[in-house]
Amino acid sequence: MSKVLLKGNEALAEAALAAGCRFYSGYPITPQTEILEYLSWRMEEVGGVFIQAESELSGINMVLGAAAAGARALTSSSGPGFSLKQEGISYLVAADLPAVIVDVMRIGTGLGDISQGQGDYWQLTRGGGHGDYRTIVLAPASVQENADFMSEAFELAEKYRHPVLIASDAAIGQMIEAVEIAEFQEHNIDKFGWTVKGCKKGDEHRKIQNVYYTHPDYEAFLRGKYKEIEEKEQRYEMIQVEDAEVVLVAYGISSRVCMETVEMAREKGLKVGLIRPITLWPFPTKAFQKALHARLFLSVEINILGQMADDIRLAVKGKVPVVHYGSIFEIPEPEDMIKKIEEWLNKEEV
C-alpha cells in the first residue's frame, strides 16, 4: 500500500480497524481524543460498533463484554482516564479475556496537563489495579509503530487471553508522519470456542467466569502464563551498544531524541549506545545481559522519579550504575545529554 500522512492517534485508530477491530468504546480526554473522534465515523463505515461511553469506567466494561463475545475490542484514554480503567483491566485479567487498551500518556499527577509525558510507567507495568497480575505493554516510538503495534497487540491478546496495553504518548499521538496501514483483515467473532454466544434450547450455556475460582490450579496457571510471556515476548532495539561506555535506555518519544544523541556523541568520539525497550513488560532483560561491559546506564524519561530506572537496575543486577536523566516538562535535548555524558565519563565513579 502507498503511504499516507496521518496523526499518530489517527494511524493507530485506522490500524485497529485493519487488524479486525470492530468494537470501540471510550471517552474523550486530551491528548487521545482523536482516536475516539476518528472511530466515531470510520467504525460505522467498516460495519463495526462505536460507543462514546458516559465515562471511562463504562468504556472499559463495555470492552469486557465485547471481548467475552469474541470481538476484537479496543478502548483508549490518557492520564486520569486511564486510571479509571484499572478495575476493568483487572477484571479482564480475572476473566482470562483478550482486549487492547491504549494509554496516550500525558504529564503530571491528578489531572496533570495535556503535554507529552512518561509518568504512567509504573501503572502500565506493575498491574495498575488491585490484585496480582501484569499486562503486556508495547511502546511505539513513531506514527508507523502506532499502526504496526495494533495488529501485534490483538494477536498477543488472543494468544495469551490477556489484555495488552499500548503505551503511546502525547508527542507521538499528535505528530504527523507518513505511514503505511496494513491490508484489512476480518476477524471471525466465532473463532474461539470459549466465547459467549446465544443458546438454543438444550444447548450448554457458555459462561465467562473468574478463573481465580474456576481454574483447578490457578497459581500454576498464572505463573506459567507469565513465565512464557517473559521468555518469548521480550522485544527491544539495540543501537551501537557493542562498544558503548554509556548506554542510554529510552522508549517512546524519548528514544527518538536518544537516537540523535547517539549519532552526535559518536561524531565527537564518545562511545554511546542505546537500548530501546519495545515491550515495557516483559522488560527486555536479555538486551541488558549483552551490555554489561558499559560503565553507565542512563535512563532517559519524561518524568521526575525515573520510573524505568528501577527495571534497568533489576536487569543489570547491580553490576553497572544506573542514573536517571529527565524532566517532567521537557523532552531532553541531545546537546544537554552529551554534556552530562562527558561529565560522567570524566568522573572516576558515577
Disulfide bonds with the S-S distance in Angstrom:
none
